[in-house]
Amino acid sequence: LSRERERGSALRKVPIVSSVYHLYESFHECLIAFPKSERYSLGATCQSEILELLRLSLRAASSTKPSDKAAYVNEASVRLDSLRLLLSLCVKTVNAFLTRPTSSSIPLVVKLDACWEAG
C-alpha cells in the first residue's frame, strides 16, 4: 500500500499529470455556471474528456516502453484538441446563459474564462 502511495505521489509530480489534474479541479468548479440543460450533456462530455486525458497522461507517465508512451501521448494529443473545441463551446454557452443580468454573473464568467485559459 505504501509503495502504491509513493508511485501515485511521484506521478502527480509529472508536469502534464499535474496540469490536467488542476484543469479538472478548475472545470469542476466552473460547472456550476452551466445552465442545467447543458450541465449534463456538454459539461459531462467535457468532464469525461478531461478524465480520459488524465488517464492517458498517467499511462504515458508510468509506461516504460517508448512505443507505448508515444501511443498514449498521441492519443492524449487528439483528446486535448477535442477538449479545446468543447471548452470553446462551453464558454459560448455559459456566456450566453449569463447575459441575463444577475449580481453573480461576472465572477462565474471570469471563472469559466480562467478554465478555458488553463486548458
All heavy atoms as an XYZ file, in Angstrom:
925
protein
N       0.826     -1.200      0.000
C       0.000      0.000      0.000
C       0.869      1.262      0.000
O       0.585      2.198     -0.731
C      -0.949     -0.018      1.200
C      -1.967      1.110      1.270
C      -2.900      1.047      0.081
C      -2.748      1.035      2.546
N       1.922      1.284      0.801
C       2.786      2.467      0.829
C       3.534      2.623     -0.491
O       3.807      3.736     -0.925
C       3.763      2.395      1.999
O       4.679      1.339      1.807
N       3.843      1.511     -1.141
C       4.511      1.568     -2.442
C       3.595      2.218     -3.484
O       4.042      3.015     -4.297
C       4.900      0.159     -2.873
C       5.630      0.116     -4.174
C       5.938     -1.312     -4.534
N       7.365     -1.429     -4.694
C       7.971     -2.514     -5.091
N       7.269     -3.613     -5.310
N       9.268     -2.550     -5.245
N       2.302      1.869     -3.423
C       1.335      2.469     -4.342
C       1.173      3.964     -4.079
O       1.041      4.754     -5.009
C      -0.014      1.771     -4.218
C      -0.028      0.384     -4.816
C      -1.365     -0.307     -4.635
O      -2.367      0.382     -4.360
O      -1.401     -1.536     -4.761
N       1.187      4.356     -2.820
C       1.086      5.781     -2.478
C       2.284      6.543     -3.007
O       2.154      7.643     -3.538
C       0.985      5.968     -0.968
C      -0.378      5.684     -0.437
C      -0.474      6.061      1.016
N      -1.753      5.630      1.542
C      -1.986      5.406      2.803
N      -1.033      5.569      3.694
N      -3.177      5.025      3.194
N       3.473      5.967     -2.858
C       4.685      6.611     -3.355
C       4.624      6.777     -4.866
O       4.982      7.819     -5.399
C       5.922      5.799     -2.971
C       6.265      5.852     -1.511
C       7.417      4.917     -1.155
O       8.156      4.491     -2.063
O       7.572      4.615      0.036
N       4.166      5.752     -5.547
C       4.069      5.800     -7.000
C       3.051      6.858     -7.424
O       3.297      7.636     -8.335
C       3.673      4.441     -7.555
C       3.664      4.400     -9.051
C       3.514      2.992     -9.558
N       3.565      3.004    -10.990
C       2.732      2.362    -11.764
N       1.791      1.611    -11.239
N       2.835      2.427    -13.066
N       1.900      6.890     -6.751
C       0.883      7.886     -7.056
C       1.370      9.300     -6.812
O       1.123     10.208     -7.596
N       2.111      9.475     -5.738
C       2.668     10.785     -5.417
C       3.686     11.201     -6.473
O       3.726     12.352     -6.888
C       3.312     10.746     -4.037
O       3.896     11.971     -3.732
N       4.503     10.257     -6.909
C       5.502     10.555     -7.935
C       4.837     10.921     -9.254
O       5.274     11.837     -9.951
C       6.431      9.357     -8.121
N       3.761     10.215     -9.604
C       3.071     10.502    -10.859
C       2.427     11.883    -10.837
O       2.378     12.576    -11.849
C       2.019      9.433    -11.150
C       2.561      8.095    -11.629
C       1.433      7.075    -11.745
C       3.285      8.236    -12.949
N       1.921     12.295     -9.671
C       1.302     13.628     -9.589
C       2.324     14.733     -9.761
O       1.973     15.867    -10.053
C       0.561     13.793     -8.273
C      -0.824     13.179     -8.318
C      -1.503     13.408     -7.030
N      -0.811     12.549     -6.073
C      -1.389     11.875     -5.116
N      -2.653     11.992     -4.911
N      -0.711     11.094     -4.322
N       3.600     14.416     -9.598
C       4.652     15.420     -9.782
C       5.043     15.585    -11.245
O       5.762     16.502    -11.594
C       5.872     15.055     -8.939
C       5.607     15.186     -7.457
C       6.798     14.802     -6.634
C       6.456     14.875     -5.155
N       7.529     14.407     -4.306
N       4.563     14.683    -12.110
C       4.819     14.807    -13.545
C       4.028     16.016    -14.032
O       2.818     16.103    -13.794
C       4.398     13.521    -14.287
C       4.533     13.687    -15.789
C       5.200     12.323    -13.788
N       4.684     16.977    -14.711
C       4.013     18.232    -15.070
C       2.694     18.069    -15.818
O       1.711     18.739    -15.480
C       5.049     18.954    -15.942
C       6.355     18.419    -15.469
C       6.095     16.984    -15.086
N       2.623     17.188    -16.800
C       1.378     17.063    -17.566
C       0.268     16.482    -16.700
O      -0.873     16.918    -16.774
C       1.575     16.230    -18.862
C       0.304     16.240    -19.713
C       1.963     14.798    -18.544
C      -0.065     17.552    -20.290
N       0.601     15.536    -15.853
C      -0.400     14.941    -14.963
C      -0.913     16.005    -13.999
O      -2.121     16.145    -13.794
C       0.176     13.727    -14.206
C      -0.801     13.218    -13.162
C       0.549     12.610    -15.178
N      -0.012     16.769    -13.453
C      -0.385     17.833    -12.528
C      -1.260     18.886    -13.219
O      -2.278     19.329    -12.667
C       0.874     18.492    -11.962
O       0.547     19.555    -11.124
N      -0.903     19.259    -14.433
C      -1.678     20.265    -15.168
C      -3.090     19.784    -15.463
O      -4.057     20.526    -15.297
C      -0.978     20.612    -16.487
O       0.240     21.239    -16.238
N      -3.221     18.542    -15.909
C      -4.548     18.011    -16.230
C      -5.371     17.853    -14.956
O      -6.570     18.124    -14.942
C      -4.448     16.683    -17.015
C      -5.822     16.083    -17.251
C      -3.729     16.902    -18.333
N      -4.718     17.457    -13.877
C      -5.407     17.324    -12.587
C      -5.987     18.668    -12.162
O      -7.146     18.766    -11.769
C      -4.427     16.795    -11.536
C      -5.032     16.654    -10.165
C      -5.780     15.532     -9.830
C      -4.852     17.640     -9.201
C      -6.338     15.400     -8.563
C      -5.410     17.518     -7.939
C      -6.143     16.401     -7.627
O      -6.698     16.273     -6.379
N      -5.188     19.733    -12.287
C      -5.660     21.071    -11.901
C      -6.728     21.584    -12.872
O      -7.644     22.298    -12.465
C      -4.493     22.046    -11.793
C      -3.605     21.746    -10.634
N      -4.042     21.759     -9.328
C      -2.306     21.391    -10.577
C      -3.058     21.428     -8.513
N      -1.992     21.191     -9.262
N      -6.615     21.212    -14.134
C      -7.653     21.570    -15.093
C      -8.982     20.945    -14.686
O     -10.026     21.606    -14.715
C      -7.277     21.110    -16.506
C      -8.354     21.275    -17.576
C      -8.686     22.750    -17.791
C      -7.911     20.631    -18.873
N      -8.945     19.685    -14.288
C     -10.176     19.024    -13.858
C     -10.764     19.718    -12.639
O     -11.980     19.959    -12.580
C      -9.950     17.543    -13.558
C     -11.232     16.868    -13.155
C     -12.156     16.470    -14.119
C     -11.571     16.691    -11.814
C     -13.364     15.890    -13.766
C     -12.774     16.112    -11.458
C     -13.668     15.717    -12.429
O     -14.856     15.163    -12.073
N      -9.917     20.043    -11.674
C     -10.403     20.752    -10.480
C     -11.077     22.068    -10.861
O     -12.174     22.378    -10.379
C      -9.248     21.050     -9.522
C      -8.815     19.915     -8.666
C      -7.729     20.336     -7.694
O      -6.877     21.181     -8.031
O      -7.734     19.803     -6.572
N     -10.429     22.830    -11.724
C     -10.972     24.123    -12.144
C     -12.272     23.963    -12.910
O     -13.238     24.694    -12.686
C      -9.963     24.863    -13.021
O      -8.801     25.150    -12.304
N     -12.294     22.987    -13.828
C     -13.505     22.786    -14.614
C     -14.656     22.360    -13.721
O     -15.789     22.813    -13.900
C     -13.292     21.750    -15.726
C     -14.502     21.608    -16.595
C     -14.751     22.536    -17.596
C     -15.407     20.594    -16.399
C     -15.889     22.445    -18.385
C     -16.541     20.485    -17.174
C     -16.779     21.413    -18.178
N     -14.381     21.508    -12.770
C     -15.425     21.040    -11.853
C     -16.055     22.222    -11.115
O     -17.273     22.279    -10.945
C     -14.846     20.021    -10.873
C     -15.878     19.349    -10.041
N     -16.759     18.424    -10.553
C     -16.199     19.490     -8.731
C     -17.560     18.016     -9.590
N     -17.242     18.651     -8.478
N     -15.228     23.173    -10.698
C     -15.744     24.376    -10.038
C     -16.570     25.223    -11.005
O     -17.581     25.813    -10.621
C     -14.593     25.217     -9.493
C     -13.904     24.623     -8.299
C     -12.717     25.465     -7.844
O     -12.621     26.646     -8.246
O     -11.881     24.924     -7.106
N     -16.140     25.290    -12.262
C     -16.843     26.099    -13.265
C     -18.162     25.490    -13.691
O     -19.024     26.188    -14.232
C     -15.965     26.276    -14.501
S     -14.507     27.270    -14.187
N     -18.327     24.227    -13.463
C     -19.533     23.537    -13.903
C     -20.800     24.131    -13.288
O     -21.876     24.041    -13.877
C     -19.427     22.044    -13.574
C     -20.265     21.084    -14.382
C     -20.062     21.278    -15.873
C     -19.955     19.662    -13.990
N     -20.678     24.790    -12.153
C     -21.859     25.402    -11.537
C     -22.418     26.547    -12.372
O     -23.583     26.901    -12.227
C     -21.571     25.904    -10.102
C     -20.492     26.974    -10.102
C     -21.224     24.757     -9.183
C     -20.325     27.690     -8.791
N     -21.600     27.101    -13.265
C     -22.051     28.207    -14.109
C     -22.869     27.718    -15.301
O     -23.498     28.518    -15.981
C     -20.848     29.000    -14.614
N     -22.891     26.432    -15.536
C     -23.597     25.888    -16.691
C     -25.106     25.920    -16.474
O     -25.588     25.622    -15.388
C     -23.199     24.428    -16.922
C     -21.948     24.251    -17.716
C     -20.749     24.735    -17.255
C     -21.976     23.573    -18.916
C     -19.594     24.567    -17.972
C     -20.827     23.394    -19.645
C     -19.633     23.897    -19.183
N     -25.847     26.217    -17.547
C     -27.293     26.047    -17.445
C     -27.590     24.553    -17.278
O     -26.847     23.709    -17.795
C     -27.817     26.575    -18.782
C     -26.645     26.664    -19.683
C     -25.423     26.715    -18.839
N     -28.639     24.221    -16.561
C     -28.943     22.805    -16.301
C     -29.080     22.005    -17.588
O     -28.704     20.839    -17.638
C     -30.207     22.670    -15.461
C     -29.982     23.015    -14.020
C     -31.211     22.724    -13.197
C     -30.936     23.118    -11.749
N     -32.059     22.830    -10.886
N     -29.603     22.624    -18.626
C     -29.794     21.906    -19.887
C     -28.468     21.477    -20.515
O     -28.433     20.533    -21.293
C     -30.572     22.777    -20.874
O     -29.848     23.951    -21.170
N     -27.380     22.154    -20.184
C     -26.063     21.829    -20.749
C     -25.139     21.131    -19.757
O     -24.157     20.520    -20.150
C     -25.377     23.099    -21.253
C     -26.106     23.789    -22.386
C     -26.148     22.947    -23.655
O     -25.237     22.139    -23.894
O     -27.121     23.102    -24.407
N     -25.446     21.250    -18.497
C     -24.568     20.701    -17.458
C     -24.378     19.192    -17.606
O     -23.293     18.674    -17.408
C     -25.135     21.020    -16.082
C     -24.215     20.654    -14.947
C     -24.785     21.069    -13.618
N     -25.037     22.513    -13.617
C     -25.909     23.109    -12.809
N     -26.603     22.411    -11.944
N     -26.081     24.410    -12.859
N     -25.446     18.510    -17.981
C     -25.391     17.056    -18.031
C     -25.124     16.529    -19.438
O     -25.081     15.324    -19.639
C     -26.684     16.468    -17.455
C     -26.874     16.938    -16.040
C     -27.825     17.900    -15.728
C     -26.050     16.463    -15.021
C     -27.970     18.357    -14.414
C     -26.190     16.918    -13.725
C     -27.148     17.863    -13.424
O     -27.285     18.325    -12.144
N     -24.940     17.419    -20.389
C     -24.573     16.982    -21.730
C     -23.187     17.523    -22.065
O     -22.192     16.801    -21.976
C     -25.617     17.429    -22.755
O     -25.821     18.819    -22.687
N     -23.095     18.804    -22.393
C     -21.810     19.401    -22.732
C     -20.853     19.373    -21.542
O     -19.683     19.004    -21.679
C     -22.009     20.841    -23.227
C     -20.773     21.604    -23.662
C     -20.063     20.878    -24.798
C     -21.154     23.021    -24.095
N     -21.339     19.711    -20.374
C     -20.492     19.701    -19.179
C     -19.975     18.312    -18.855
O     -18.788     18.117    -18.563
N     -20.857     17.321    -18.926
C     -20.459     15.939    -18.641
C     -19.488     15.417    -19.696
O     -18.542     14.681    -19.367
C     -21.686     15.048    -18.568
N     -19.691     15.810    -20.944
C     -18.776     15.396    -22.001
C     -17.384     15.968    -21.757
O     -16.373     15.260    -21.899
C     -19.302     15.843    -23.390
O     -20.583     15.266    -23.589
C     -18.366     15.421    -24.498
N     -17.319     17.232    -21.376
C     -16.024     17.849    -21.073
C     -15.356     17.160    -19.889
O     -14.149     16.884    -19.924
C     -16.191     19.340    -20.775
S     -16.547     20.324    -22.228
N     -16.127     16.877    -18.857
C     -15.568     16.167    -17.707
C     -14.992     14.824    -18.122
O     -13.895     14.451    -17.709
C     -16.624     15.952    -16.627
C     -16.767     17.090    -15.681
C     -17.674     16.730    -14.524
O     -18.770     16.203    -14.718
N     -17.236     17.039    -13.322
N     -15.713     14.095    -18.949
C     -15.243     12.791    -19.409
C     -13.956     12.921    -20.220
O     -13.036     12.115    -20.062
C     -16.306     12.114    -20.275
O     -17.425     11.800    -19.512
N     -13.905     13.924    -21.077
C     -12.696     14.140    -21.884
C     -11.499     14.490    -21.003
O     -10.396     14.001    -21.229
C     -12.926     15.246    -22.917
C     -13.789     14.835    -24.073
C     -13.146     13.787    -24.974
O     -11.962     13.920    -25.329
O     -13.834     12.821    -25.323
N     -11.725     15.335    -20.004
C     -10.624     15.705    -19.104
C     -10.150     14.485    -18.324
O      -8.940     14.262    -18.171
C     -11.042     16.850    -18.151
C     -11.327     18.123    -18.942
C      -9.945     17.110    -17.110
C     -11.995     19.221    -18.126
N     -11.079     13.681    -17.836
C     -10.696     12.475    -17.098
C      -9.950     11.489    -17.993
O      -8.974     10.860    -17.561
C     -11.920     11.814    -16.470
C     -12.510     12.560    -15.285
C     -13.832     11.922    -14.867
C     -11.534     12.588    -14.125
N     -10.381     11.354    -19.239
C      -9.673     10.463    -20.164
C      -8.279     11.011    -20.460
O      -7.306     10.255    -20.554
C     -10.465     10.279    -21.466
C      -9.860      9.279    -22.400
C      -9.691      7.881    -21.813
O     -10.469      7.476    -20.934
O      -8.749      7.180    -22.245
N      -8.170     12.318    -20.589
C      -6.863     12.945    -20.782
C      -5.962     12.683    -19.579
O      -4.766     12.400    -19.732
C      -7.036     14.449    -21.019
C      -5.805     15.261    -21.359
C      -5.142     14.740    -22.626
C      -6.190     16.724    -21.535
N      -6.534     12.730    -18.393
C      -5.776     12.424    -17.180
C      -5.317     10.966    -17.187
O      -4.156     10.673    -16.889
C      -6.612     12.723    -15.935
C      -5.938     12.507    -14.588
C      -4.697     13.384    -14.455
C      -6.911     12.797    -13.463
N      -6.208     10.045    -17.549
C      -5.837      8.625    -17.617
C      -4.706      8.390    -18.605
O      -3.747      7.666    -18.323
C      -7.045      7.775    -18.004
C      -8.027      7.564    -16.900
C      -9.144      6.594    -17.346
N     -10.305      6.823    -16.528
C     -11.395      7.493    -16.899
N     -11.506      7.976    -18.115
N     -12.396      7.664    -16.065
N      -4.819      8.990    -19.783
C      -3.785      8.824    -20.802
C      -2.459      9.422    -20.344
O      -1.391      8.860    -20.601
C      -4.228      9.454    -22.125
C      -5.354      8.723    -22.847
C      -5.916      9.590    -23.964
C      -4.876      7.379    -23.366
N      -2.516     10.545    -19.663
C      -1.298     11.174    -19.131
C      -0.647     10.283    -18.088
O       0.581     10.126    -18.071
C      -1.617     12.534    -18.518
O      -2.171     13.391    -19.474
N      -1.464      9.686    -17.231
C      -0.930      8.767    -16.225
C      -0.312      7.530    -16.878
O       0.763      7.073    -16.468
C      -2.021      8.340    -15.251
C      -2.461      9.391    -14.244
C      -3.767      8.978    -13.568
C      -1.367      9.623    -13.217
N      -0.987      7.011    -17.897
C      -0.445      5.842    -18.596
C       0.882      6.182    -19.267
O       1.822      5.396    -19.221
C      -1.436      5.328    -19.628
C      -2.604      4.615    -19.002
C      -3.554      4.114    -20.058
N      -4.670      3.435    -19.437
C      -5.870      3.346    -19.965
N      -6.110      3.878    -21.148
N      -6.831      2.713    -19.341
N       0.952      7.323    -19.919
C       2.191      7.730    -20.579
C       3.304      7.935    -19.560
O       4.437      7.507    -19.773
C       1.967      9.007    -21.383
N       2.969      8.559    -18.439
C       3.978      8.824    -17.413
C       4.499      7.549    -16.768
O       5.662      7.470    -16.380
C       3.410      9.752    -16.342
N       3.652      6.542    -16.670
C       4.072      5.314    -15.991
C       4.564      4.236    -16.959
O       5.045      3.194    -16.526
C       2.926      4.755    -15.141
O       1.847      4.389    -15.966
N       4.449      4.484    -18.240
C       4.873      3.498    -19.227
C       6.395      3.432    -19.321
O       7.081      4.451    -19.286
C       4.297      3.855    -20.596
O       4.705      2.923    -21.553
N       6.903      2.221    -19.440
C       8.353      2.041    -19.560
C       8.789      1.833    -21.006
O       9.939      2.088    -21.337
C       8.824      0.832    -18.719
O       8.098     -0.322    -19.122
C       8.615      1.107    -17.241
N       7.873      1.394    -21.859
C       8.199      1.173    -23.267
C       7.979      2.460    -24.060
O       6.878      3.019    -24.032
C       7.339      0.054    -23.843
C       7.647     -1.313    -23.270
C       6.679     -2.382    -23.729
C       6.746     -2.589    -25.219
N       5.806     -3.640    -25.680
N       9.007      2.929    -24.759
C       8.855      4.167    -25.541
C       7.720      4.118    -26.570
O       7.042      5.116    -26.793
C      10.206      4.318    -26.240
C      11.160      3.567    -25.381
C      10.380      2.424    -24.805
N       7.488      2.952    -27.173
C       6.414      2.860    -28.175
C       5.041      3.027    -27.523
O       4.148      3.660    -28.089
C       6.493      1.532    -28.926
O       6.348      0.440    -28.042
N       4.874      2.449    -26.321
C       3.613      2.621    -25.594
C       3.427      4.070    -25.170
O       2.339      4.637    -25.289
C       3.561      1.718    -24.360
C       3.425      0.245    -24.711
O       3.109     -0.062    -25.881
O       3.634     -0.592    -23.819
N       4.505      4.667    -24.674
C       4.452      6.060    -24.231
C       4.047      6.968    -25.391
O       3.186      7.831    -25.245
C       5.808      6.482    -23.675
C       5.815      7.840    -23.003
C       7.160      8.166    -22.399
C       7.501      7.264    -21.279
N       7.357      7.800    -19.948
N       4.635      6.728    -26.560
C       4.311      7.541    -27.739
C       2.851      7.374    -28.138
O       2.178      8.352    -28.498
C       5.228      7.164    -28.901
N       2.349      6.161    -28.066
C       0.945      5.917    -28.409
C       0.015      6.655    -27.453
O      -0.979      7.262    -27.891
C       0.652      4.419    -28.386
N       0.319      6.612    -26.159
C      -0.514      7.314    -25.177
C      -0.450      8.830    -25.381
O      -1.462      9.521    -25.280
C      -0.096      6.963    -23.754
C      -0.378      5.537    -23.365
C       0.585      4.775    -22.716
C      -1.605      4.937    -23.639
C       0.332      3.454    -22.352
C      -1.869      3.624    -23.277
C      -0.895      2.894    -22.639
O      -1.149      1.596    -22.286
N       0.736      9.326    -25.680
C       0.887     10.771    -25.899
C       0.120     11.201    -27.148
O      -0.541     12.243    -27.151
C       2.385     11.153    -25.985
C       2.564     12.571    -26.495
C       3.047     10.990    -24.627
N       0.188     10.406    -28.205
C      -0.561     10.736    -29.431
C      -2.061     10.745    -29.177
O      -2.774     11.642    -29.632
C      -0.220      9.753    -30.556
C       1.149     10.009    -31.138
O       1.666     11.111    -31.065
N       1.742      8.983    -31.711
N      -2.541      9.749    -28.466
C      -3.974      9.697    -28.160
C      -4.375     10.871    -27.260
O      -5.440     11.473    -27.438
C      -4.343      8.371    -27.494
C      -5.825      8.156    -27.422
C      -6.211      6.782    -26.905
O      -5.379      5.864    -26.916
O      -7.381      6.643    -26.475
N      -3.519     11.211    -26.307
C      -3.797     12.354    -25.432
C      -3.833     13.651    -26.228
O      -4.653     14.534    -25.946
C      -2.747     12.431    -24.328
N      -2.994     13.764    -27.231
C      -2.962     14.958    -28.071
C      -4.288     15.134    -28.825
O      -4.820     16.241    -28.913
C      -1.802     14.866    -29.054
O      -1.787     15.986    -29.905
N      -4.821     14.034    -29.337
C      -6.119     14.086    -30.026
C      -7.217     14.484    -29.041
O      -8.073     15.318    -29.343
C      -6.432     12.730    -30.688
C      -7.862     12.685    -31.204
C      -5.437     12.444    -31.802
N      -7.186     13.905    -27.843
C      -8.179     14.254    -26.810
C      -8.090     15.723    -26.441
O      -9.099     16.384    -26.220
C      -7.973     13.412    -25.551
C      -8.276     11.972    -25.714
C      -9.758     11.748    -25.646
N     -10.028     10.331    -25.795
C     -11.175      9.773    -25.550
N     -12.186     10.495    -25.140
N     -11.338      8.490    -25.722
N      -6.866     16.238    -26.357
C      -6.675     17.635    -25.987
C      -7.243     18.556    -27.063
O      -7.884     19.564    -26.743
C      -5.189     17.926    -25.755
C      -4.848     19.322    -25.276
C      -5.551     19.642    -23.960
C      -3.342     19.458    -25.118
N      -7.033     18.230    -28.323
C      -7.611     19.041    -29.407
C      -9.134     19.037    -29.327
O      -9.779     20.077    -29.485
C      -7.155     18.512    -30.770
C      -5.685     18.787    -31.040
O      -5.106     19.663    -30.360
O      -5.114     18.118    -31.923
N      -9.696     17.876    -29.083
C     -11.152     17.756    -28.930
C     -11.635     18.574    -27.736
O     -12.646     19.283    -27.815
C     -11.520     16.282    -28.752
O     -12.859     16.143    -28.408
N     -10.906     18.494    -26.645
C     -11.272     19.221    -25.434
C     -11.235     20.727    -25.658
O     -12.099     21.454    -25.160
C     -10.348     18.818    -24.282
C     -10.637     19.438    -22.939
C     -12.039     19.063    -22.456
C      -9.592     18.987    -21.927
N     -10.269     21.206    -26.407
C     -10.197     22.642    -26.693
C     -11.460     23.119    -27.404
O     -11.999     24.185    -27.092
C      -8.966     22.949    -27.539
C      -7.701     22.968    -26.741
C      -6.545     23.474    -27.575
N      -5.351     23.538    -26.751
C      -4.217     22.941    -27.036
N      -4.103     22.236    -28.139
N      -3.186     23.059    -26.235
N     -11.924     22.344    -28.365
C     -13.156     22.708    -29.070
C     -14.358     22.683    -28.126
O     -15.207     23.587    -28.157
C     -13.393     21.764    -30.242
C     -12.427     21.909    -31.408
C     -12.647     20.790    -32.415
C     -12.584     23.260    -32.076
N     -14.424     21.657    -27.307
C     -15.532     21.558    -26.353
C     -15.522     22.712    -25.359
O     -16.576     23.270    -25.037
C     -15.482     20.220    -25.616
C     -15.828     18.991    -26.441
C     -15.473     17.719    -25.678
C     -17.298     19.004    -26.808
N     -14.352     23.071    -24.869
C     -14.270     24.185    -23.916
C     -14.651     25.506    -24.565
O     -15.239     26.374    -23.920
C     -12.871     24.258    -23.300
C     -12.526     23.133    -22.332
C     -11.081     23.240    -21.873
C     -13.466     23.111    -21.143
N     -14.344     25.640    -25.838
C     -14.760     26.835    -26.569
C     -16.291     26.919    -26.605
O     -16.873     27.980    -26.399
C     -14.187     26.797    -27.979
O     -14.650     27.879    -28.728
N     -16.930     25.785    -26.859
C     -18.396     25.742    -26.826
C     -18.928     26.056    -25.435
O     -19.959     26.722    -25.295
C     -18.896     24.368    -27.265
C     -18.779     24.033    -28.738
C     -19.139     22.562    -28.964
C     -19.672     24.941    -29.557
N     -18.235     25.572    -24.421
C     -18.663     25.835    -23.037
C     -18.660     27.325    -22.739
O     -19.612     27.843    -22.151
C     -17.730     25.134    -22.046
S     -17.891     23.356    -22.010
N     -17.606     28.000    -23.139
C     -17.512     29.434    -22.874
C     -18.660     30.159    -23.555
O     -19.336     30.996    -22.951
C     -16.143     29.992    -23.337
C     -16.130     31.505    -23.317
C     -15.031     29.443    -22.457
N     -18.927     29.810    -24.816
C     -20.031     30.451    -25.549
C     -21.370     30.154    -24.891
O     -22.211     31.025    -24.737
C     -20.032     29.985    -26.999
C     -18.865     30.511    -27.793
C     -18.847     29.951    -29.187
C     -17.599     30.410    -29.923
N     -17.483     29.804    -31.247
N     -21.573     28.910    -24.500
C     -22.845     28.504    -23.886
C     -23.082     29.230    -22.569
O     -24.147     29.776    -22.322
C     -22.859     26.985    -23.654
O     -22.737     26.332    -24.903
C     -24.126     26.533    -22.962
N     -22.067     29.225    -21.725
C     -22.227     29.845    -20.405
C     -22.330     31.359    -20.527
O     -23.147     31.977    -19.847
C     -21.086     29.417    -19.458
C     -21.136     30.194    -18.158
C     -21.176     27.930    -19.185
N     -21.545     31.954    -21.403
C     -21.642     33.401    -21.581
C     -23.020     33.801    -22.074
O     -23.587     34.796    -21.618
C     -20.561     33.907    -22.541
C     -19.196     33.965    -21.888
O     -19.068     33.953    -20.673
N     -18.170     34.012    -22.700
N     -23.591     33.030    -22.993
C     -24.940     33.326    -23.482
C     -25.966     33.178    -22.362
O     -26.882     33.985    -22.226
C     -25.292     32.399    -24.646
N     -25.792     32.144    -21.547
C     -26.717     31.916    -20.440
C     -26.621     33.025    -19.399
O     -27.609     33.439    -18.825
C     -26.409     30.564    -19.797
C     -27.267     30.243    -18.610
C     -28.614     29.921    -18.759
C     -26.736     30.254    -17.324
C     -29.405     29.616    -17.668
C     -27.520     29.948    -16.227
C     -28.861     29.639    -16.400
N     -25.417     33.524    -19.190
C     -25.206     34.510    -18.127
C     -25.401     35.954    -18.585
O     -25.161     36.867    -17.813
C     -23.804     34.345    -17.534
C     -23.585     33.048    -16.771
C     -22.147     32.960    -16.289
C     -24.526     32.924    -15.595
N     -25.831     36.156    -19.819
C     -26.063     37.529    -20.256
C     -27.269     38.135    -19.576
O     -27.443     39.345    -19.583
C     -26.253     37.614    -21.790
O     -27.284     36.719    -22.176
C     -24.959     37.304    -22.499
N     -28.082     37.279    -18.966
C     -29.178     37.811    -18.159
C     -28.571     38.513    -16.948
O     -27.697     37.957    -16.288
C     -30.090     36.680    -17.690
C     -30.813     36.018    -18.833
C     -31.728     34.965    -18.298
N     -31.207     33.685    -18.749
C     -31.555     32.526    -18.261
N     -32.400     32.447    -17.271
N     -31.068     31.422    -18.752
N     -28.988     39.726    -16.665
C     -28.353     40.458    -15.570
C     -28.624     39.845    -14.197
O     -29.771     39.697    -13.788
C     -28.965     41.862    -15.658
C     -30.092     41.774    -16.614
C     -30.024     40.465    -17.333
N     -27.557     39.438    -13.553
C     -27.610     38.997    -12.156
C     -26.352     39.488    -11.481
O     -25.342     39.742    -12.135
C     -27.695     37.462    -12.020
O     -26.483     36.908    -12.495
C     -28.867     36.871    -12.759
N     -26.392     39.589    -10.208
C     -25.216     40.080     -9.483
C     -24.087     39.061     -9.463
O     -22.928     39.420     -9.283
C     -25.606     40.450     -8.048
O     -26.106     39.306     -7.380
N     -24.399     37.779     -9.651
C     -23.345     36.765     -9.563
C     -22.789     36.367    -10.927
O     -21.932     35.515    -11.014
C     -23.892     35.520     -8.867
O     -24.945     34.967     -9.619
N     -23.257     36.972    -12.015
C     -22.813     36.578    -13.349
C     -21.333     36.825    -13.574
O     -20.633     35.981    -14.113
C     -23.589     37.335    -14.423
O     -24.936     36.994    -14.381
N     -20.854     37.965    -13.194
C     -19.484     38.348    -13.520
C     -18.451     37.371    -12.951
O     -17.618     36.882    -13.697
C     -19.185     39.800    -13.048
C     -20.167     40.766    -13.701
C     -17.746     40.175    -13.350
C     -20.163     40.785    -15.218
N     -18.499     37.039    -11.657
C     -17.492     36.095    -11.154
C     -17.535     34.735    -11.853
O     -16.498     34.122    -12.078
C     -17.828     35.940     -9.675
C     -18.643     37.126     -9.331
C     -19.350     37.524    -10.592
N     -18.715     34.260    -12.223
C     -18.816     32.965    -12.871
C     -18.224     32.994    -14.270
O     -17.532     32.064    -14.675
C     -20.275     32.513    -12.923
C     -20.912     32.209    -11.573
C     -22.382     31.878    -11.750
C     -20.196     31.081    -10.874
N     -18.445     34.075    -15.003
C     -17.868     34.198    -16.342
C     -16.355     34.273    -16.241
O     -15.637     33.640    -17.005
C     -18.444     35.427    -17.082
C     -17.688     35.673    -18.368
C     -19.919     35.225    -17.364
N     -15.852     35.026    -15.284
C     -14.406     35.129    -15.091
C     -13.821     33.753    -14.770
O     -12.786     33.368    -15.296
C     -14.071     36.159    -13.983
C     -12.608     36.093    -13.601
C     -14.457     37.553    -14.442
N     -14.502     32.982    -13.916
C     -14.030     31.638    -13.576
C     -13.996     30.733    -14.799
O     -13.049     30.007    -15.016
C     -14.948     30.999    -12.521
C     -14.439     31.058    -11.139
C     -15.320     30.194    -10.258
C     -14.781     30.182     -8.855
N     -15.553     29.340     -7.981
N     -15.039     30.782    -15.606
C     -15.093     29.931    -16.790
C     -14.029     30.336    -17.797
O     -13.369     29.482    -18.380
C     -16.472     29.942    -17.435
C     -16.642     28.894    -18.521
C     -16.515     27.493    -17.923
C     -17.960     29.023    -19.208
N     -13.832     31.645    -17.978
C     -12.778     32.093    -18.869
C     -11.409     31.629    -18.351
O     -10.542     31.270    -19.134
C     -12.792     33.609    -19.016
C     -13.941     34.080    -19.918
O     -14.432     33.260    -20.707
O     -14.313     35.255    -19.819
N     -11.233     31.624    -17.042
C      -9.980     31.130    -16.466
C      -9.820     29.637    -16.747
O      -8.715     29.177    -17.023
C      -9.947     31.394    -14.970
N     -10.906     28.883    -16.694
C     -10.849     27.453    -17.025
C     -10.415     27.268    -18.469
O      -9.609     26.394    -18.785
C     -12.202     26.790    -16.821
S     -12.676     26.593    -15.114
N     -10.961     28.086    -19.352
C     -10.630     27.980    -20.760
C      -9.154     28.289    -20.968
O      -8.451     27.589    -21.678
C     -11.500     28.920    -21.567
C     -11.023     29.113    -22.969
C     -10.585     30.273    -23.520
C     -10.929     28.126    -23.997
N     -10.218     30.057    -24.822
C     -10.423     28.751    -25.137
C     -11.205     26.765    -24.055
C     -10.187     28.081    -26.326
C     -10.983     26.095    -25.241
C     -10.487     26.749    -26.356
N      -8.660     29.344    -20.324
C      -7.252     29.699    -20.451
C      -6.343     28.614    -19.906
O      -5.268     28.388    -20.421
C      -6.969     31.035    -19.745
C      -7.638     32.218    -20.408
C      -7.183     32.440    -21.837
O      -5.983     32.292    -22.117
O      -8.038     32.772    -22.683
N      -6.768     27.935    -18.853
C      -5.964     26.858    -18.280
C      -5.865     25.672    -19.219
O      -4.905     24.934    -19.198
C      -6.564     26.393    -16.935
N      -6.905     25.474    -20.036
C      -6.918     24.349    -20.973
C      -6.022     24.609    -22.114
O      -5.337     23.881    -22.681
